[in-house]
Structures are given as structure tokens and as C-alpha cells.
Amino acid sequence: MPSSTPILAVNDLCWGPKGRPILTGIGFTLPRGGRLAIVGRNGAGKSSLLRCLYRVNRPNAGRVLLDGADIWQMSGRAFAGKVATVLQEMPADFGLSAGEIVELGRLPHRASPFAGTAAADRHAVVATMARLGIGPLASRPFATLSGGEKQRVMLARALVQEPDLLILDEPTNHLDIRHRLELMELLRALPITIVATLHDLELAAAFGDELLVLSEGRLVAHVRPDALDAKLIRAAFDVEATIAAGAGAPRFSYALPAKASRPLTGDSRC
């Protein structure tokens, strides 16, 4: 019988340098297999929240629970076996090829970091790169790839890690229109839990089962995409929105407001 424990639970989370809170009173849960899109204006706290989820920002208060366990009580190896990330910043490649970068995703599954590459690892790397359409890039130096190619290589590295939770920070950056649509289709088909920040509200609404709307480091809405309305968009993004509902995800058109609106504020407990 499936567990009723959410795969991810964030409880009254606060984070920020001393005397300068960035995130305040964030709380939500995500069921296993769910897709959560985090949206908000630049500086709303989206990337800061992600860093709390993948164990870079240690909360000043509150907790992040993965399958009911505090992530800061887990070993690094145990955490890496469950959570994979794809970030906006590209890592140093150390002269590695694209295929070697992808293979790094198999490290949490090896008995030792110095163990040789197993046949299962090689098969996973080849199959995943083929699935993302980057098989021909395997022998290319990572440093010579375009931004979009690097993005897909990093996604392949995350997928061969076989995570329970995949965390993506603006995964469509650097991608052209076709590859952006292909990536969204791939992500929607993955049988894993995904949390992603997205700037494009239409992409977020098409991708996410649920949307987390942040404003000034506070959670102002946790809603299904069809619950987005002009009032919420105006308060969170300071734009006027026209929403066209129909089959599939809603579509939006925007205009600058005649008069600046006051941003939403949420629970300020910390």
C-alpha cells in the first residue's frame, strides 16, 4: 500500500543572512510523483528556496523533510541517492567529455567513488543520452557545447542518478523553442517527483500539477494552475493579466498596470 507521507514537506521555513531574512514562514507539502512549479518575480526567493531543498542553504528556522526525514540529518551519500538537481550555473568540466559528465550521475550508486564503471552504468548513460537526443555528443568536450546542449547534458546526468526527487532551476534557459517543448513533454512523462522554478507562467501552468507563488520571500499562494486569476497575478507580478481558459493549460497576455499595485504578503512568522 503506498505511503501517505508526502515525499517533500517544508515546515515554517525561514532563511537568510543574519538580520536580513530572504525567506519567511514557507510551508507546503508535495505528494510522491507530483510536479510543483515555483513562480514569482525576480528576487522573490525562488532560487533561495531551491537551495534550501537541495541542502545548500541551511534554514535559520523550520525544516525540510524528505520521506519524513530531516534532510540535514541524512548523510550526503544517502541524500544524493534520492535527490538530483539541475541548476542554471554550469559546473566546471575539468576537461571531461559530455558522456563523462553524464556518468558522474552514477556515483551515488557505486560502492566506492573509485569503483570502475559497471555495464549497468554504461547502459544507463547511453540510454539516457539517446532519450534526450544527445547521444552524438558523448565524446565531445563539455566545454565546446552550446548552452542548450550543456543544459540537456546536465539533465541527463540528473536522470541517470535515478532520483526520487528532481529539482530544476529554470530548466528551459538556453533552450530554443523546439527543445523547450520537448523538455517539458519529457518532464511531464517522468515517473518521479519534480520541483522546478520557471519564469514563464504559461510553461509553469502547463507543467505543474501545483503552483507555488512567492513574493518578497513569502508564500502567497499554493494553487492548481486553473486557480490562477488576474488578481493573484497582479499582486505577485505587478502586471495586468488577461487569461484565456480552454482545453489544456491557461494562456496569458500581459500589460503594465496603470498604477503600481501593492505586492501580496503572506505569513511573516519566523
DOPATI-71274 format. One line per field, with one value per residue (C-alpha): residue in one letter; z, x, y. Coordinates in nm, 3 decimals, decimal comma. Layout:
code = c(A;...)
zz = c(Z;...)
xx = c(X;...)
yy = c(Y;...)
END
This chain:
code = c(M;P;S;S;T;P;I;L;A;V;N;D;L;C;W;G;P;K;G;R;P;I;L;T;G;I;G;F;T;L;P;R;G;G;R;L;A;I;V;G;R;N;G;A;G;K;S;S;L;L;R;C;L;Y;R;V;N;R;P;N;A;G;R;V;L;L;D;G;A;D;I;W;Q;M;S;G;R;A;F;A;G;K;V;A;T;V;L;Q;E;M;P;A;D;F;G;L;S;A;G;E;I;V;E;L;G;R;L;P;H;R;A;S;P;F;A;G;T;A;A;A;D;R;H;A;V;V;A;T;M;A;R;L;G;I;G;P;L;A;S;R;P;F;A;T;L;S;G;G;E;K;Q;R;V;M;L;A;R;A;L;V;Q;E;P;D;L;L;I;L;D;E;P;T;N;H;L;D;I;R;H;R;L;E;L;M;E;L;L;R;A;L;P;I;T;I;V;A;T;L;H;D;L;E;L;A;A;A;F;G;D;E;L;L;V;L;S;E;G;R;L;V;A;H;V;R;P;D;A;L;D;A;K;L;I;R;A;A;F;D;V;E;A;T;I;A;A;G;A;G;A;P;R;F;S;Y;A;L;P;A;K;A;S;R;P;L;T;G;D;S;R;C)
zz = c(0,000;-0,095;0,192;0,278;0,387;0,137;-0,033;0,044;0,337;0,416;0,764;0,855;0,675;0,731;0,578;0,521;0,638;0,994;1,014;0,652;0,607;0,249;0,309;0,582;0,702;0,393;0,431;0,185;0,107;-0,219;-0,282;-0,441;-0,818;-0,805;-1,017;-0,843;-1,033;-0,826;-0,975;-0,877;-0,975;-0,988;-0,629;-0,491;-0,333;-0,583;-0,616;-0,242;-0,167;-0,405;-0,230;0,096;-0,071;-0,205;0,111;0,030;0,241;0,593;0,737;1,022;1,137;1,020;0,849;0,510;0,527;0,259;0,311;0,668;0,744;0,801;0,508;0,738;0,942;0,630;0,511;0,193;0,014;0,123;0,012;-0,326;-0,377;-0,353;-0,488;-0,815;-0,925;-1,250;-1,187;-1,402;-1,329;-1,531;-1,332;-1,417;-1,669;-1,574;-1,937;-1,932;-2,229;-2,231;-2,174;-1,876;-1,725;-1,753;-1,600;-1,285;-1,205;-1,131;-0,843;-0,564;-0,680;-0,663;-0,362;-0,386;-0,585;-0,720;-0,839;-1,211;-1,447;-1,443;-1,751;-1,595;-1,555;-1,916;-2,036;-1,826;-1,965;-2,328;-2,296;-2,118;-2,362;-2,652;-2,488;-2,468;-2,823;-2,721;-2,795;-3,071;-2,818;-2,589;-2,698;-2,739;-2,477;-2,248;-2,277;-2,654;-2,629;-2,670;-2,371;-2,473;-2,527;-2,187;-2,029;-2,175;-2,069;-1,713;-1,720;-1,844;-1,555;-1,311;-1,468;-1,462;-1,090;-1,069;-0,805;-0,617;-0,634;-0,923;-0,858;-1,158;-1,154;-1,473;-1,686;-2,010;-2,001;-2,308;-2,496;-2,828;-2,875;-3,001;-2,732;-2,467;-2,574;-2,595;-2,247;-2,096;-2,263;-2,128;-1,776;-1,770;-1,866;-1,595;-1,313;-1,042;-0,824;-0,974;-0,832;-1,084;-1,089;-1,411;-1,525;-1,796;-1,631;-1,925;-1,910;-1,534;-1,568;-1,838;-1,640;-1,277;-1,100;-0,841;-0,843;-0,554;-0,588;-0,397;-0,335;-0,137;0,019;0,137;0,016;-0,113;-0,293;-0,334;-0,603;-0,901;-1,237;-1,312;-0,992;-1,119;-1,162;-1,265;-0,904;-0,791;-1,097;-1,049;-0,685;-0,735;-1,062;-1,074;-1,421;-1,554;-1,696;-1,934;-1,902;-2,186;-2,046;-2,263;-2,332;-2,169;-1,965;-1,943;-2,164;-2,053;-2,205;-2,001;-1,980;-1,742;-1,474;-1,487;-1,123;-0,933;-0,720;-0,374;-0,364;-0,170;0,169;0,342;0,686;0,838;1,124;1,159)
xx = c(0,000;0,152;0,272;0,058;0,369;0,445;0,779;0,859;0,738;0,859;0,762;0,764;1,096;1,297;1,635;1,865;2,187;2,177;1,947;1,835;1,559;1,521;1,257;0,995;0,738;0,742;0,537;0,399;0,387;0,425;0,295;0,512;0,501;0,377;0,509;0,550;0,631;0,765;0,695;0,739;0,913;1,291;1,413;1,102;1,316;1,268;1,634;1,692;1,410;1,554;1,892;1,715;1,561;1,890;2,094;2,297;2,106;2,061;1,737;1,753;1,423;1,187;1,267;1,277;1,164;1,227;1,011;0,961;1,334;1,508;1,746;2,013;2,011;2,082;2,431;2,545;2,554;2,200;2,072;2,248;2,084;1,740;1,773;1,921;1,950;1,993;2,098;2,132;2,503;2,712;2,979;3,349;3,401;3,764;3,825;3,557;3,350;2,972;2,943;3,180;2,976;2,659;2,837;2,906;2,537;2,601;2,844;2,582;2,506;2,866;3,013;3,309;3,376;3,684;3,498;3,514;3,225;2,981;2,795;2,468;2,613;2,726;2,386;2,208;2,430;2,386;2,009;1,951;2,161;1,975;1,642;1,742;1,874;2,235;2,390;2,613;2,759;2,900;3,262;3,251;3,434;3,168;3,330;3,267;2,890;2,628;2,428;2,128;2,342;2,504;2,159;2,048;2,372;2,317;1,960;2,088;2,336;2,048;1,828;2,094;2,117;1,769;1,643;1,315;1,309;1,438;1,499;1,533;1,625;1,494;1,542;1,432;1,706;1,933;1,685;1,526;1,150;1,152;1,387;1,190;0,869;1,045;1,190;0,851;0,699;0,979;0,948;0,571;0,624;0,883;0,750;0,930;0,858;0,978;1,018;1,109;1,139;1,007;0,988;0,731;0,388;0,236;0,508;0,463;0,087;0,133;0,399;0,291;0,015;0,053;0,200;0,384;0,370;0,635;0,652;0,928;1,036;0,689;0,445;0,138;-0,040;-0,020;-0,276;-0,359;-0,287;-0,657;-0,690;-0,461;-0,658;-0,586;-0,588;-0,321;-0,105;-0,136;-0,032;0,254;0,397;0,270;0,117;-0,237;-0,324;-0,589;-0,647;-0,773;-0,904;-0,984;-0,861;-0,524;-0,330;-0,446;-0,284;-0,196;-0,142;0,003;0,010;0,176;-0,064;-0,181;-0,082;0,163;-0,015;0,087;0,259;0,090;0,234;0,196;0,264;0,553;0,625;0,991)
yy = c(0,000;0,340;0,558;0,860;1,051;1,329;1,287;1,652;1,861;2,212;2,331;2,704;2,758;3,077;3,151;3,446;3,609;3,739;4,040;4,004;3,745;3,621;3,351;3,376;3,121;2,896;2,580;2,324;1,953;1,763;1,410;1,144;1,175;1,535;1,822;2,157;2,477;2,767;3,111;3,474;3,796;3,828;3,841;3,669;3,395;3,111;3,007;3,062;2,820;2,562;2,589;2,505;2,199;2,064;2,126;2,435;2,688;2,555;2,702;2,953;2,805;2,532;2,204;2,034;1,671;1,409;1,099;1,220;1,259;1,594;1,635;1,782;1,460;1,248;1,157;1,326;0,992;0,900;1,241;1,214;0,876;1,038;1,392;1,521;1,883;2,074;2,433;2,743;2,763;2,519;2,328;2,329;2,049;1,963;1,866;1,594;1,485;1,511;1,136;1,151;1,437;1,227;0,927;1,130;1,086;0,718;0,789;0,763;0,407;0,280;0,106;0,344;0,663;0,487;0,177;0,111;0,176;-0,116;-0,237;-0,119;0,231;0,243;0,124;0,389;0,665;0,559;0,508;0,841;1,043;0,881;0,965;1,333;1,334;1,397;1,057;1,203;1,448;1,177;1,215;1,593;1,804;1,952;2,297;2,306;2,254;2,525;2,644;2,433;2,124;2,169;2,202;1,869;1,701;1,819;1,689;1,354;1,347;1,406;1,138;0,863;0,932;0,771;1,016;1,010;1,391;1,602;1,975;2,208;2,576;2,741;2,425;2,593;2,858;2,838;2,617;2,706;2,674;2,315;2,184;2,374;2,198;1,861;1,908;1,994;1,687;1,468;1,606;1,555;1,189;1,113;0,891;1,089;1,390;1,719;2,069;2,341;2,717;2,870;3,232;3,161;3,142;2,954;2,689;2,667;2,621;2,356;2,169;2,185;1,995;2,269;2,620;2,783;3,162;3,360;3,734;3,905;3,576;3,477;3,216;3,395;3,112;2,735;2,659;2,445;2,614;2,661;2,867;3,142;3,461;3,819;3,944;3,697;3,764;4,141;4,121;3,875;4,010;4,371;4,325;4,318;3,976;3,852;3,479;3,263;2,935;2,636;2,287;2,235;2,490;2,853;3,114;3,464;3,807;4,091;4,470;4,712;4,839;5,196;5,229;5,009;4,750;4,651;4,306;4,031;3,948;3,618;3,481;3,677;3,438;3,349)
END
